[in-house]
Amino acid sequence: MLEKSDVENVLKNTQVLIGCDVKVKVSRTKLTLTGRVHSPDQKGEAERIAWKAIGVWSVVNELVIDLA
C-alpha cells in the first residue's frame, strides 16, 4: 500500500533535496508533488524518488522551480 509518510521521509532525507519544500499528496495509486525546489535537477530527482515508491502507478509533478 502506498504510504505518504514513507515518500515524504525519503524526500526529506535526500541530500540533493535538503532545503526544498516538497509536499506529497496520495490518492490511491497516484502521487502528486507540490511545493518549491531550486533547480530542474531537484524537480527531476523528486519525481524519480516518487516513482520508486511501492504501489505508485502515476506521478503528477507540480513542483515549481524557484531560482531566487
Biopython code that builds the backbone (N, CA, C, O; Angstrom):
import numpy as np
from Bio.PDB.StructureBuilder import StructureBuilder

atoms = [
    (1, "MET", "N", (0.838, -1.189, 0.000)),
    (1, "MET", "CA", (0.000, 0.000, 0.000)),
    (1, "MET", "C", (0.881, 1.251, 0.000)),
    (1, "MET", "O", (1.905, 1.304, 0.682)),
    (2, "LEU", "N", (0.479, 2.222, -0.751)),
    (2, "LEU", "CA", (1.225, 3.466, -0.899)),
    (2, "LEU", "C", (1.096, 4.317, 0.361)),
    (2, "LEU", "O", (-0.007, 4.698, 0.750)),
    (3, "GLU", "N", (2.227, 4.611, 0.993)),
    (3, "GLU", "CA", (2.244, 5.376, 2.236)),
    (3, "GLU", "C", (2.864, 6.754, 2.012)),
    (3, "GLU", "O", (4.031, 6.872, 1.639)),
    (4, "LYS", "N", (2.064, 7.788, 2.246)),
    (4, "LYS", "CA", (2.520, 9.168, 2.086)),
    (4, "LYS", "C", (3.746, 9.449, 2.953)),
    (4, "LYS", "O", (4.708, 10.060, 2.489)),
    (5, "SER", "N", (3.714, 9.009, 4.193)),
    (5, "SER", "CA", (4.818, 9.309, 5.115)),
    (5, "SER", "C", (6.130, 8.681, 4.655)),
    (5, "SER", "O", (7.196, 9.265, 4.855)),
    (6, "ASP", "N", (6.067, 7.504, 4.043)),
    (6, "ASP", "CA", (7.285, 6.865, 3.544)),
    (6, "ASP", "C", (7.946, 7.715, 2.464)),
    (6, "ASP", "O", (9.159, 7.922, 2.475)),
    (7, "VAL", "N", (7.138, 8.199, 1.541)),
    (7, "VAL", "CA", (7.666, 9.022, 0.444)),
    (7, "VAL", "C", (8.197, 10.343, 0.998)),
    (7, "VAL", "O", (9.276, 10.789, 0.607)),
    (8, "GLU", "N", (7.452, 10.965, 1.897)),
    (8, "GLU", "CA", (7.895, 12.237, 2.489)),
    (8, "GLU", "C", (9.229, 12.069, 3.212)),
    (8, "GLU", "O", (10.097, 12.935, 3.104)),
    (9, "ASN", "N", (9.404, 10.987, 3.935)),
    (9, "ASN", "CA", (10.656, 10.754, 4.665)),
    (9, "ASN", "C", (11.835, 10.596, 3.716)),
    (9, "ASN", "O", (12.907, 11.146, 3.966)),
    (10, "VAL", "N", (11.650, 9.858, 2.640)),
    (10, "VAL", "CA", (12.743, 9.688, 1.672)),
    (10, "VAL", "C", (13.084, 11.029, 1.041)),
    (10, "VAL", "O", (14.261, 11.370, 0.919)),
    (11, "LEU", "N", (12.068, 11.799, 0.637)),
    (11, "LEU", "CA", (12.321, 13.109, 0.023)),
    (11, "LEU", "C", (13.046, 14.029, 1.001)),
    (11, "LEU", "O", (13.989, 14.724, 0.623)),
    (12, "LYS", "N", (12.608, 14.031, 2.249)),
    (12, "LYS", "CA", (13.192, 14.917, 3.256)),
    (12, "LYS", "C", (14.649, 14.566, 3.546)),
    (12, "LYS", "O", (15.450, 15.446, 3.862)),
    (13, "ASN", "N", (14.991, 13.291, 3.440)),
    (13, "ASN", "CA", (16.340, 12.846, 3.779)),
    (13, "ASN", "C", (17.263, 12.663, 2.580)),
    (13, "ASN", "O", (18.366, 12.137, 2.724)),
    (14, "THR", "N", (16.829, 13.088, 1.410)),
    (14, "THR", "CA", (17.662, 13.006, 0.214)),
    (14, "THR", "C", (18.534, 14.259, 0.145)),
    (14, "THR", "O", (18.025, 15.380, 0.120)),
    (15, "GLN", "N", (19.837, 14.059, 0.116)),
    (15, "GLN", "CA", (20.800, 15.168, 0.182)),
    (15, "GLN", "C", (20.505, 16.271, -0.833)),
    (15, "GLN", "O", (20.537, 17.453, -0.489)),
    (16, "VAL", "N", (20.221, 15.900, -2.066)),
    (16, "VAL", "CA", (20.029, 16.901, -3.114)),
    (16, "VAL", "C", (18.756, 17.740, -2.909)),
    (16, "VAL", "O", (18.610, 18.801, -3.516)),
    (17, "LEU", "N", (17.846, 17.269, -2.063)),
    (17, "LEU", "CA", (16.584, 17.987, -1.844)),
    (17, "LEU", "C", (16.526, 18.727, -0.514)),
    (17, "LEU", "O", (15.495, 19.308, -0.175)),
    (18, "ILE", "N", (17.621, 18.712, 0.243)),
    (18, "ILE", "CA", (17.627, 19.422, 1.520)),
    (18, "ILE", "C", (17.442, 20.914, 1.256)),
    (18, "ILE", "O", (18.103, 21.489, 0.391)),
    (19, "GLY", "N", (16.544, 21.525, 2.003)),
    (19, "GLY", "CA", (16.245, 22.938, 1.840)),
    (19, "GLY", "C", (15.105, 23.204, 0.875)),
    (19, "GLY", "O", (14.718, 24.356, 0.678)),
    (20, "CYS", "N", (14.568, 22.165, 0.277)),
    (20, "CYS", "CA", (13.432, 22.313, -0.638)),
    (20, "CYS", "C", (12.140, 22.076, 0.132)),
    (20, "CYS", "O", (12.133, 21.439, 1.185)),
    (21, "ASP", "N", (11.060, 22.596, -0.409)),
    (21, "ASP", "CA", (9.751, 22.445, 0.215)),
    (21, "ASP", "C", (8.893, 21.562, -0.689)),
    (21, "ASP", "O", (8.173, 22.066, -1.551)),
    (22, "VAL", "N", (8.969, 20.257, -0.493)),
    (22, "VAL", "CA", (8.237, 19.311, -1.330)),
    (22, "VAL", "C", (7.124, 18.682, -0.499)),
    (22, "VAL", "O", (7.371, 18.103, 0.559)),
    (23, "LYS", "N", (5.898, 18.807, -0.997)),
    (23, "LYS", "CA", (4.740, 18.214, -0.328)),
    (23, "LYS", "C", (4.221, 17.063, -1.176)),
    (23, "LYS", "O", (4.329, 17.084, -2.402)),
    (24, "VAL", "N", (3.663, 16.065, -0.518)),
    (24, "VAL", "CA", (3.179, 14.863, -1.188)),
    (24, "VAL", "C", (1.695, 14.689, -0.913)),
    (24, "VAL", "O", (1.247, 14.795, 0.229)),
    (25, "LYS", "N", (0.941, 14.423, -1.963)),
    (25, "LYS", "CA", (-0.470, 14.076, -1.823)),
    (25, "LYS", "C", (-0.656, 12.702, -2.446)),
    (25, "LYS", "O", (-0.157, 12.438, -3.540)),
    (26, "VAL", "N", (-1.372, 11.832, -1.751)),
    (26, "VAL", "CA", (-1.615, 10.479, -2.245)),
    (26, "VAL", "C", (-3.104, 10.303, -2.493)),
    (26, "VAL", "O", (-3.933, 10.620, -1.640)),
    (27, "SER", "N", (-3.421, 9.802, -3.653)),
    (27, "SER", "CA", (-4.787, 9.445, -3.992)),
    (27, "SER", "C", (-4.748, 8.064, -4.638)),
    (27, "SER", "O", (-4.469, 7.921, -5.828)),
    (28, "ARG", "N", (-5.034, 7.064, -3.828)),
    (28, "ARG", "CA", (-4.941, 5.662, -4.245)),
    (28, "ARG", "C", (-3.538, 5.333, -4.724)),
    (28, "ARG", "O", (-2.634, 5.189, -3.902)),
    (29, "THR", "N", (-3.330, 5.208, -6.029)),
    (29, "THR", "CA", (-2.014, 4.845, -6.563)),
    (29, "THR", "C", (-1.321, 6.020, -7.241)),
    (29, "THR", "O", (-0.301, 5.844, -7.907)),
    (30, "LYS", "N", (-1.876, 7.223, -7.070)),
    (30, "LYS", "CA", (-1.307, 8.419, -7.700)),
    (30, "LYS", "C", (-0.650, 9.307, -6.646)),
    (30, "LYS", "O", (-1.240, 9.600, -5.606)),
    (31, "LEU", "N", (0.580, 9.729, -6.933)),
    (31, "LEU", "CA", (1.303, 10.677, -6.080)),
    (31, "LEU", "C", (1.336, 12.024, -6.782)),
    (31, "LEU", "O", (1.634, 12.100, -7.974)),
    (32, "THR", "N", (1.032, 13.077, -6.054)),
    (32, "THR", "CA", (1.158, 14.429, -6.582)),
    (32, "THR", "C", (2.188, 15.166, -5.740)),
    (32, "THR", "O", (2.087, 15.212, -4.514)),
    (33, "LEU", "N", (3.174, 15.736, -6.407)),
    (33, "LEU", "CA", (4.221, 16.512, -5.746)),
    (33, "LEU", "C", (3.943, 17.991, -5.959)),
    (33, "LEU", "O", (3.747, 18.432, -7.091)),
    (34, "THR", "N", (3.925, 18.760, -4.871)),
    (34, "THR", "CA", (3.761, 20.207, -4.958)),
    (34, "THR", "C", (4.811, 20.860, -4.073)),
    (34, "THR", "O", (5.454, 20.199, -3.258)),
    (35, "GLY", "N", (4.972, 22.155, -4.243)),
    (35, "GLY", "CA", (5.930, 22.898, -3.444)),
    (35, "GLY", "C", (6.990, 23.529, -4.325)),
    (35, "GLY", "O", (6.780, 23.743, -5.519)),
    (36, "ARG", "N", (8.137, 23.824, -3.719)),
    (36, "ARG", "CA", (9.206, 24.542, -4.424)),
    (36, "ARG", "C", (10.540, 23.815, -4.312)),
    (36, "ARG", "O", (10.892, 23.256, -3.273)),
    (37, "VAL", "N", (11.262, 23.846, -5.419)),
    (37, "VAL", "CA", (12.642, 23.357, -5.472)),
    (37, "VAL", "C", (13.483, 24.459, -6.100)),
    (37, "VAL", "O", (12.949, 25.470, -6.555)),
    (38, "HIS", "N", (14.811, 24.264, -6.126)),
    (38, "HIS", "CA", (15.697, 25.322, -6.597)),
    (38, "HIS", "C", (16.297, 25.083, -7.976)),
    (38, "HIS", "O", (17.003, 25.944, -8.500)),
    (39, "SER", "N", (16.025, 23.920, -8.571)),
    (39, "SER", "CA", (16.603, 23.630, -9.881)),
    (39, "SER", "C", (15.805, 22.541, -10.599)),
    (39, "SER", "O", (15.074, 21.775, -9.971)),
    (40, "PRO", "N", (15.957, 22.485, -11.914)),
    (40, "PRO", "CA", (15.320, 21.402, -12.663)),
    (40, "PRO", "C", (15.815, 20.024, -12.211)),
    (40, "PRO", "O", (15.051, 19.059, -12.215)),
    (41, "ASP", "N", (17.083, 19.932, -11.825)),
    (41, "ASP", "CA", (17.618, 18.654, -11.343)),
    (41, "ASP", "C", (16.899, 18.188, -10.077)),
    (41, "ASP", "O", (16.598, 17.003, -9.934)),
    (42, "GLN", "N", (16.627, 19.105, -9.171)),
    (42, "GLN", "CA", (15.916, 18.758, -7.947)),
    (42, "GLN", "C", (14.490, 18.314, -8.261)),
    (42, "GLN", "O", (13.985, 17.368, -7.658)),
    (43, "LYS", "N", (13.852, 18.989, -9.191)),
    (43, "LYS", "CA", (12.495, 18.612, -9.593)),
    (43, "LYS", "C", (12.486, 17.192, -10.154)),
    (43, "LYS", "O", (11.614, 16.390, -9.821)),
    (44, "GLY", "N", (13.455, 16.893, -10.998)),
    (44, "GLY", "CA", (13.559, 15.563, -11.577)),
    (44, "GLY", "C", (13.867, 14.500, -10.544)),
    (44, "GLY", "O", (13.314, 13.402, -10.600)),
    (45, "GLU", "N", (14.740, 14.809, -9.604)),
    (45, "GLU", "CA", (15.099, 13.844, -8.562)),
    (45, "GLU", "C", (13.897, 13.524, -7.681)),
    (45, "GLU", "O", (13.682, 12.367, -7.320)),
    (46, "ALA", "N", (13.123, 14.531, -7.337)),
    (46, "ALA", "CA", (11.921, 14.291, -6.530)),
    (46, "ALA", "C", (10.954, 13.367, -7.271)),
    (46, "ALA", "O", (10.351, 12.483, -6.662)),
    (47, "GLU", "N", (10.808, 13.565, -8.563)),
    (47, "GLU", "CA", (9.920, 12.703, -9.340)),
    (47, "GLU", "C", (10.460, 11.273, -9.431)),
    (47, "GLU", "O", (9.695, 10.314, -9.326)),
    (48, "ARG", "N", (11.757, 11.128, -9.624)),
    (48, "ARG", "CA", (12.356, 9.793, -9.675)),
    (48, "ARG", "C", (12.126, 9.040, -8.361)),
    (48, "ARG", "O", (11.822, 7.847, -8.365)),
    (49, "ILE", "N", (12.273, 9.738, -7.255)),
    (49, "ILE", "CA", (12.041, 9.126, -5.946)),
    (49, "ILE", "C", (10.578, 8.704, -5.818)),
    (49, "ILE", "O", (10.281, 7.614, -5.331)),
    (50, "ALA", "N", (9.675, 9.566, -6.254)),
    (50, "ALA", "CA", (8.247, 9.249, -6.169)),
    (50, "ALA", "C", (7.909, 7.989, -6.960)),
    (50, "ALA", "O", (7.135, 7.153, -6.492)),
    (51, "TRP", "N", (8.478, 7.847, -8.149)),
    (51, "TRP", "CA", (8.210, 6.676, -8.981)),
    (51, "TRP", "C", (8.709, 5.389, -8.343)),
    (51, "TRP", "O", (8.183, 4.316, -8.640)),
    (52, "LYS", "N", (9.701, 5.469, -7.482)),
    (52, "LYS", "CA", (10.258, 4.267, -6.856)),
    (52, "LYS", "C", (9.425, 3.749, -5.693)),
    (52, "LYS", "O", (9.657, 2.641, -5.210)),
    (53, "ALA", "N", (8.454, 4.542, -5.237)),
    (53, "ALA", "CA", (7.631, 4.120, -4.103)),
    (53, "ALA", "C", (6.759, 2.925, -4.498)),
    (53, "ALA", "O", (6.217, 2.875, -5.602)),
    (54, "ILE", "N", (6.638, 1.996, -3.605)),
    (54, "ILE", "CA", (5.831, 0.800, -3.855)),
    (54, "ILE", "C", (4.361, 1.194, -3.976)),
    (54, "ILE", "O", (3.827, 1.897, -3.119)),
    (55, "GLY", "N", (3.720, 0.742, -5.035)),
    (55, "GLY", "CA", (2.296, 0.994, -5.243)),
    (55, "GLY", "C", (1.975, 2.181, -6.114)),
    (55, "GLY", "O", (0.800, 2.448, -6.367)),
    (56, "VAL", "N", (2.984, 2.911, -6.587)),
    (56, "VAL", "CA", (2.748, 4.087, -7.432)),
    (56, "VAL", "C", (2.470, 3.656, -8.872)),
    (56, "VAL", "O", (3.234, 2.898, -9.471)),
    (57, "TRP", "N", (1.373, 4.152, -9.404)),
    (57, "TRP", "CA", (1.042, 3.909, -10.807)),
    (57, "TRP", "C", (1.163, 5.186, -11.627)),
    (57, "TRP", "O", (1.331, 5.129, -12.845)),
    (58, "SER", "N", (1.078, 6.345, -10.962)),
    (58, "SER", "CA", (1.256, 7.613, -11.682)),
    (58, "SER", "C", (1.801, 8.672, -10.725)),
    (58, "SER", "O", (1.553, 8.649, -9.519)),
    (59, "VAL", "N", (2.554, 9.599, -11.316)),
    (59, "VAL", "CA", (3.134, 10.713, -10.563)),
    (59, "VAL", "C", (2.793, 12.001, -11.294)),
    (59, "VAL", "O", (3.018, 12.118, -12.499)),
    (60, "VAL", "N", (2.253, 12.958, -10.570)),
    (60, "VAL", "CA", (1.992, 14.285, -11.109)),
    (60, "VAL", "C", (2.985, 15.223, -10.422)),
    (60, "VAL", "O", (2.941, 15.411, -9.206)),
    (61, "ASN", "N", (3.874, 15.803, -11.214)),
    (61, "ASN", "CA", (4.916, 16.662, -10.666)),
    (61, "ASN", "C", (4.541, 18.122, -10.903)),
    (61, "ASN", "O", (4.730, 18.654, -11.997)),
    (62, "GLU", "N", (4.014, 18.755, -9.876)),
    (62, "GLU", "CA", (3.616, 20.170, -9.942)),
    (62, "GLU", "C", (4.611, 21.060, -9.198)),
    (62, "GLU", "O", (4.286, 22.190, -8.834)),
    (63, "LEU", "N", (5.813, 20.554, -8.976)),
    (63, "LEU", "CA", (6.829, 21.348, -8.280)),
    (63, "LEU", "C", (7.198, 22.584, -9.091)),
    (63, "LEU", "O", (7.322, 22.527, -10.314)),
    (64, "VAL", "N", (7.369, 23.686, -8.401)),
    (64, "VAL", "CA", (7.752, 24.950, -9.021)),
    (64, "VAL", "C", (9.244, 25.169, -8.768)),
    (64, "VAL", "O", (9.734, 24.963, -7.658)),
    (65, "ILE", "N", (9.947, 25.585, -9.801)),
    (65, "ILE", "CA", (11.379, 25.870, -9.664)),
    (65, "ILE", "C", (11.518, 27.331, -9.261)),
    (65, "ILE", "O", (11.141, 28.226, -10.018)),
    (66, "ASP", "N", (12.053, 27.572, -8.082)),
    (66, "ASP", "CA", (12.234, 28.904, -7.522)),
    (66, "ASP", "C", (13.732, 29.223, -7.556)),
    (66, "ASP", "O", (14.496, 28.732, -6.726)),
    (67, "LEU", "N", (14.132, 30.029, -8.499)),
    (67, "LEU", "CA", (15.546, 30.350, -8.670)),
    (67, "LEU", "C", (16.045, 31.446, -7.748)),
    (67, "LEU", "O", (17.234, 31.767, -7.742)),
    (68, "ALA", "N", (15.140, 32.022, -6.968)),
    (68, "ALA", "CA", (15.540, 33.126, -6.068)),
    (68, "ALA", "C", (16.292, 32.643, -4.865)),
    (68, "ALA", "O", (16.691, 33.447, -4.023)),
]
sb = StructureBuilder()
sb.init_structure("model")
sb.init_model(0)
sb.init_chain("A")
sb.init_seg("    ")
for serial, (resi, resn, name, xyz) in enumerate(atoms, 1):
    if name == "N":
        sb.init_residue(resn, " ", resi, " ")
    sb.init_atom(name, np.array(xyz, "f"), 0.0, 1.0, " ", f" {name:<3s}", serial, name[0])
structure = sb.get_structure()
